[in-house]
Amino acid sequence: MRLYDLASTIRSKNAGVNQITFDIIFPDRKTYERAVRSGAITRDSIAKLYKIPESRISDFVTFEVGNAIKFTIYRLRPSGSPGDWDILGCQQYGPLLDLEIP
Amino acid sequence: MKQNLRVMISTGHLGTAPSSPESYYRGLETNPDYVVADGGSSDPGPVYLGEDINLGQFAREEMELFVPSTRKKGIPLIIGSAGDSGSNRGVDEFVGMVKEIAREQRLPKFKVGYFYSEVPKALVKSKLGKSEGLGGFPALTAEEADNATRIVAVAGAHPYIKLLDMGADVIIGGRSGDIAWTAGPCIRAGFPEGLAYHMGKMIECASLVAEPFMGKETVIGTITKDDIRITPYHPDQRCTIGSVAGHSMYERETPYFEHALGGTLDMRACRYEQADARTVRITGAKWLLAKELRVKLEGAKKIGERYMGFVGVRDPHVVKNIESAIEWSKTAVARRFPDTKYELYFHVFGRDAILKELEPVKAQPAHELGLVVEGVAATDALAEKITDFATRMFFLSRIPGVKGTAGTAATTKKTMKSSPGYMWNVNHTIPIDDPLELFPVHMTQAGV
């Protein structure tokens, strides 16, 4: 199943001026657990999807209370520097929608 | 001591768009103890602090909604991070705006408290050895401190508490952590700090804490000695465990901690319960007092003047060879402007303009591409000339095999002037002795 069809919220947003944080929130505990157990969303799979070294992922956490998976990456240059076209980091989640969750 | 304290908020960034008056008045009719608003953020980028300009085009309209309506009911009004960046000019402008509105609407005399956040560079430079970079920033150097056009420190709840103690009816705050101005009045009234800061976090973006997604609608946070409750005032919105727990991790690296001047909000033991159909009750947040007071600093340096050009490409052969076209433009500029300092960026919409190096499907461009050429150079004239030339080169790009001979890109308007280019270069903490030492408080009067 596509992540788009499983999650209720998929978003990205600045976390400070040099990091972007991604939140994937599921509608209930069961769906959340299915996504976590699938192993399809991990530090490793995220690094592969975005073609970045794992060292660019500063935090990756499964947040049970919120039925959410959350990870944060470093930007290459601070937000809003010349050359940046997503000052708020709010469109970086795009590629997550098509993640296949077995 | 009061049983509870209710804090109302209608906007997560004052002035970017007007607050909806319907839910604002619906909330105000319930007589909250405070009305607060977030006046700014570092999110919109470095240019607003760097250039000391406002982002919000609707600040005056928002203040015309907030000031008279709260004065008529005698409800204190608190605006944090005034003028978007919280610069001294932003604070002065908002204090002036409050006075003007009070005069025009002949509001009875009231006290306006305000504080500044700008920090002298000499003070920053005297603490370089003890500075720490945030979010992966390298250590701060004297050169970078000097390069920043101005530096603001991020205040905690303390100046808000101080100004309320001094009897302020309206507070205009300089740059502050966005949980500070809600936490201030709650802590002053004797409620637990953990709950006070957590309530600040929950309502900082107003209706974004509720669902479905709506901006600029009113919510009210209620704090007691045991819990906080968040209630939306747009009739079609509700707070759910999902929306509220989800918001607790919004725009922060981790869902468990939030740092502020004086301590850390610890949300590891938080519990969320549905209190009624539209209200969520939250318990469990703790405030971990900092061993050392460290204040966050923000500053931006100017890279240069900036222009942007725009072209479109539809020829499938050019689309396929867009890298060659970019290379052609780059090389042409390098040849035409040798020994000149400039920066050029090519944003290829339809391919990877938004994600850049993170884009997984860069190899599958759309059937037509839009290119924004962003050029930055020392002077306005040079930035315009280089950007316009780099843009024009797409019209003239020489790509082997092109069948079209009238122009290899569709052009439209004149190359456009943008804001100057800035870059965040101060994103550090330094130690201080007193949480008020960088935030001098002042009191003035408004009204007739």
Interface residues (C-beta under 8 A of the other chain):
Chain A: S8 T9 K13 N14 A15 G16 V17 N18 Q19 T21 D23 I25 P27 L49 Y50 K51 I52 S58 D59 V61 F63 V65 G66 N67 A68 K70 T72 Y74 L76 R77 P78 S79 G80 S81 P82 G83 D84 W85 D86 I87 L88 Q91 Q92 G94 P95
Chain B: S42 D43 P44 G45 P46 V47 L134 G135 G136 F137 G242 A245 G246 S248 M249 Y250 E251 R252 E253 T254 P255 Y256 C270 R271 Y272 E298 I303 R306 E343 Y345 H347 A353 I354 L355 K356 E357 L358 E359 P360 V361 V372 E374 V376 G421 Y422 M423 W424 N425 N427
